[in-house]
Amino acid sequence: MATETHGDANQCIHHLLHRACQLVHELFVHKANGVDLTPRQFAILEAISKDEGLSQTALVERTGVDRSTVANITRRLLRKRLVTRRRRVRDERTYAVSLTPLGRTALSRAAPIVAQVDQLLLSALSPQDVRQFMNDLMLIAGVSSERGIRQA
């Protein structure tokens, strides 16, 4: 179903999604007081925590973040000493990425902040609308709710 959006930026889907992303980032930074992570860094740390030793390629598949951004985020997390990266035994061309104790601490400190930001963002919606909104976002983003991975 096409929507007429010409001439009004506040009716343009990509503009509204961009504004929503900006709001998420601003809320996260504001609420994160002392937690030195971005929302994407949090997403990468969370994915690693669920499956230690993931390759960077697997992180791309699990998070939907593009390959070069995952590599950049991984380098930043390495510098912050939140993750380690080592060559995989089976395939020395790839790295296994794992959380450090400092990374686990950062993740546990950030998790309630992420939940609080999510709650703030969704507070204007009814529980039924939240479910529909999340389903719609996953559909748009190409995410399978059952497997939690991006679909090509």
N, C-alpha and C positions, 0 to 999 in steps of 0.2 A: 504494500500500500504506500503510495507516494504521498508526501506531505508538501504543500506549498510553503517554501521557506524563503523565497527570493525577497530581498529587501529588508529583512528583520533578523539581525544576528541572534537575537534572543529566541528565535524559533528554529535556528539552524542546529541540527543534531551535533555536528562535530564541534561547533562552538560551545554548546552546552556541556558536552562531555569534557572538553578541555577545561571549562570553568569548574566543573565538578572535580576534576583531577587537581586543579590548583587549590581548591578548597581542602581536599584531602591532605595535600602536602602541607598547607598552612596550618591546619588543625594539628597534624602530626608533629610538626616542628614546635608549635606552641605548647602542646601537651607533653612532648618528649623531654622537656626540661632536664638536661643532663644526660640523656641517652643519645649518643652520637651515631644515629642511624637514620637513613632515609626509608620511606616505605618500601622501595624496591630492595634495598639491602636487607630489610626485615624479611621480605618474601623469600629472598635467596637463603638467608640463615634458617628460616622455617623449613624450607624444602630440604636443606642439608640435614637438619635435625631429625627429620622423618626417615631419612635413609642415608646414614653416614657412609662416606666413601663414594658418593655419586660423582660421575664425571661431569665436566662442564657441559658436555653435550646433553646429558640427562637433565641437568639443571635447566637448559633451554626448553626441553620437552615438558618438564614438570611445571615450569613457571610461565611459559609463553613469552619470556623476555628474550630478545634477539641475542644471537651468539656474541656479537662484539660488546654489547652492553653487559652480558653475563661475565665476559672476560674482564671488562673494566671494573665491574663491581667486585669480582673475585680479587683482583689486584688491590683494590682499596681495602677490602676486608683482611687481606694478608698483611698489609701495612699496619692496620689497626690491631693485628694479632688476634683476630676473631676466628680465623680459619687457618688450617694448614692445607698444603697441597703437595701431593707426592705422586711420582710416576706409578702407574698401575702395573702390577706384576704381569698380568696377562697381555697387556697392550701398552708398551712403553711410550706410545705416541700420545696417550691420554693421561690426564691427571685425576686422581681421586681427591675429592675435597671433603674435609671433615671439620667439625667445630672444635675449637680449643675451649678450655674451661672459661676463659674470658668471653668467648663467643656464646657459650651457654648462658652465662650471666647476663650478657647484653640482650639476648633473646628473651630470657625470662623477665627482665626489666621492661622490655618493649611490648611484650604480649598484652598486658593490661591496657597499655596506652592505645594499641591498635583496636582493642575491643571497645574502649571508650570512644575513640574517634568514629568507629563504625556505628555505635549507638547514637552518637550525636547526629551523624549524617542521616540516619534512618528514622530519627525520632518523629519526624513529621508524617511518617507513613504508618498505617495500621499493620498489624502482623501479617494479614493476608496480602496487603500491598507490598510489604517487604519481601515475602516469598516470591511474588510475581516479578518484582523488580530484579531480584537476584537471578531468577530463571531467565529473564529477558537479557540481563547483562551477560550471563554465561553463554546464551545463544549468540548474541552479537559478537562476543569475544572469541567464540569458537571453542568454548571449554565444555568438556564432558563432565557433568555433575557426578557421574558414577565413577569415572577414573581420575578426575581431577587433572586432566592434561589437555593441552591445546590440540585441537584437530586441524589438520592441514586442509 
